[in-house]
Amino acid sequence: MLNPPIFIEGMLGMGDTIYQRAFLKNLPAGTYVKTSWPELYEDLPIKPVRSDTTLRTQRKNEMQSEATFYPPPSPRQTKRIFYGPADLARGSIFDAMRKQFGVDPALLDLPSFGLPLFTAQKPIAVIRPATVRSEWRSDSRNPDPDYLVQASRILRQNFFVISVADLKEGEEWLVGDEPEADLKLHVGELDIKELMRLVEHAAVVVSPVGWALPAAIAYKTPVYVVAGGRGGHNAPEIVTDPDMDLRCVGWAIPDNYCRCEAWDHQCDRRISNFESKFEAWLNEVVLSRIEQRAGIPSRAGDRALPGI
């Protein structure tokens, strides 16, 4: 065989899976990729391979997925996708993936999984609380959770706020007070397709650094990121890239932004005038165009929510 098929030993985080999609789009049809999230690639001509991971959320999705998985090809050309501290010291996540995939990224997007999941009398806002996972500690990345509480209170003035997480005692837990919300889905109630539908049709997303950022960029949903610390791995120029459409992305950055690489460093996370900064972005980017983005007829969602 002159050109054996490509086998991508992909990264397994949900956010990294979304980032990888932009590069997989420029690889030959029939490429194999190890993944726990085959749904995020279901519209691409690739062949998912089981990861058999022990990571909790990834394993849960892989075990319940209805996607068709394939055995790894043999022979094969293997490309391992990974970024570490040395890669992020040189550039962005996308820069590392450019080198490892050997191609430039296509437009970062995601498949549409259907009509809105929920419908409320107000447009829907999605918020992600600050959490910590025992299997991959990154405590210092989180913002001061009080800023997420402040953001949630502002959002509730104009939006039906849905907070999403996948908590499990001893394995993933909240940090500080949880954001205020009209609906809290904190124990993984939504599967991956439902979660993506929620982001796709939301009027706005507010989140710490994590999977919600690339998901919102992919769906062109306005997203406001509340940064914490560990900027050596999570700064805006690392987790985004000029090849992405960043026109609807806003950031709240700590005054003395810590660019450490340590998961347990006590970073200074203070953000001056957070409420005024967030309200200014919300008014300019979201509320000014809310009729175009969130004018959803009441029949459109699967699940009608009470008016708030």
C-alpha positions, -999 to 999 in steps of 0.1 A, spaced: 0 0 0 16 32 -12 -4 56 10 -17 39 41 -46 57 58 -39 84 84 -46 75 120 -49 105 143 -42 98 179 -64 127 190 -67 145 223 -97 136 243 -109 168 260 -141 182 246 -125 216 238 -94 199 221 -118 178 201 -134 209 188 -101 225 180 -90 194 161 -120 194 139 -107 225 120 -76 204 110 -94 171 103 -115 190 77 -84 194 57 -72 158 59 -81 131 33 -115 114 35 -112 81 53 -88 94 80 -92 76 113 -92 95 146 -92 82 181 -119 101 200 -144 100 228 -167 125 211 -175 111 176 -207 131 174 -186 163 170 -172 148 137 -203 131 124 -206 153 94 -170 148 83 -157 119 62 -136 105 90 -137 71 108 -138 73 147 -118 49 167 -126 41 204 -102 57 228 -110 32 257 -102 61 280 -107 60 318 -115 97 319 -149 100 335 -169 123 312 -152 111 280 -158 74 289 -194 81 297 -200 96 263 -180 69 245 -200 41 262 -234 56 254 -225 69 219 -246 55 190 -218 64 165 -201 36 145 -165 30 157 -138 14 136 -108 -6 145 -75 12 139 -62 7 104 -31 -15 97 -8 -4 82 -12 33 90 4 67 92 1 78 128 0 114 139 -1 120 176 -18 153 186 -6 168 218 5 201 233 26 207 264 42 236 282 70 239 256 44 241 227 24 268 245 55 288 253 61 291 215 25 298 204 -11 289 205 -29 256 207 -36 260 170 1 266 163 9 233 179 -18 215 160 -6 231 127 28 214 132 14 181 143 -14 177 117 8 191 89 -20 212 75 -35 246 81 -69 247 98 -102 252 80 -129 273 95 -137 263 131 -173 251 131 -195 224 145 -224 204 131 -259 216 138 -278 191 159 -313 206 153 -337 232 166 -333 248 201 -334 224 230 -352 248 252 -376 278 247 -383 305 272 -401 338 271 -367 355 274 -336 347 252 -314 320 267 -280 326 283 -257 297 291 -233 300 320 -205 276 332 -196 275 368 -160 272 380 -152 235 387 -122 213 395 -117 177 384 -97 152 404 -84 135 373 -69 167 358 -63 194 383 -62 230 370 -74 249 401 -54 280 392 -71 284 358 -104 292 374 -115 328 379 -127 341 413 -162 324 412 -178 356 426 -174 372 391 -195 344 376 -221 350 403 -221 388 394 -223 379 357 -253 356 364 -272 383 382 -267 407 353 -278 381 328 -310 373 347 -322 408 341 -327 401 304 -322 363 299 -333 329 310 -301 316 325 -291 280 322 -261 267 342 -244 235 329 -219 212 345 -212 175 350 -205 172 387 -199 140 407 -188 138 443 -151 133 447 -145 136 410 -157 170 399 -169 198 422 -179 234 423 -155 261 434 -171 287 456 -207 298 452 -225 286 421 -239 312 396 -275 321 400 -296 305 373 -332 299 363 -323 263 354 -293 243 368 -282 212 349 -252 203 370 -250 165 370 -245 159 333 -282 159 324 -275 169 288 -258 146 263 -232 160 239 -257 167 212 -281 184 235 -252 205 250 -241 216 216 -277 225 207 -279 246 238 -247 266 229 -257 269 192 -290 285 199 -281 305 230 -281 343 228 -249 344 249 -224 321 268 -204 331 298 -177 308 310 -142 303 324 -116 291 300 -127 257 287 -147 238 261 -175 265 260 -151 289 243 -143 270 211 -179 257 210 -193 292 211 -168 304 185 -177 275 162 -214 284 164 -208 321 162 -225 325 196 -213 355 216 -191 343 244 -176 362 274 -147 345 291 -139 352 327 -102 345 331 -84 334 362 -48 324 363 -23 300 348 -20 323 318 10 304 305 -15 278 293 -48 298 291 -41 333 279 -64 346 251 -36 344 225 -31 307 234 -66 294 235 -77 314 204 -61 321 171 -63 347 143 -77 321 120 -108 320 142 -137 344 140 -133 363 173 -157 392 167 -181 381 193 -156 370 219 -151 391 250 -126 387 279 -124 398 315 -87 396 324 -73 400 359 -55 432 366 -23 415 374 -27 386 350 -6 356 362 11 338 334 24 309 355 21 273 343 14 257 377 -20 241 384 -19 250 421 -5 285 421 -23 312 441 -27 335 412 -40 371 416 -75 369 400 -88 404 409 -106 422 381 -114 458 386 -148 471 377 -159 437 365 -197 444 364 -193 476 343 -169 458 319 -193 429 315 -224 451 311 -206 472 284 -197 442 264 -232 426 268 -249 458 257 -226 463 227 -223 427 214 -255 409 225 -284 431 236 -279 455 206 -287 426 182 -309 404 204 -339 405 181 -319 391 152 -302 364 173 -327 353 198 -361 359 182 -371 323 185 -408 313 182 -422 296 212 -428 263 193 -392 259 182 -377 243 213 -381 207 225 -387 218 261 -407 249 270 -394 267 300 -415 289 323 -414 327 318 -391 345 342 
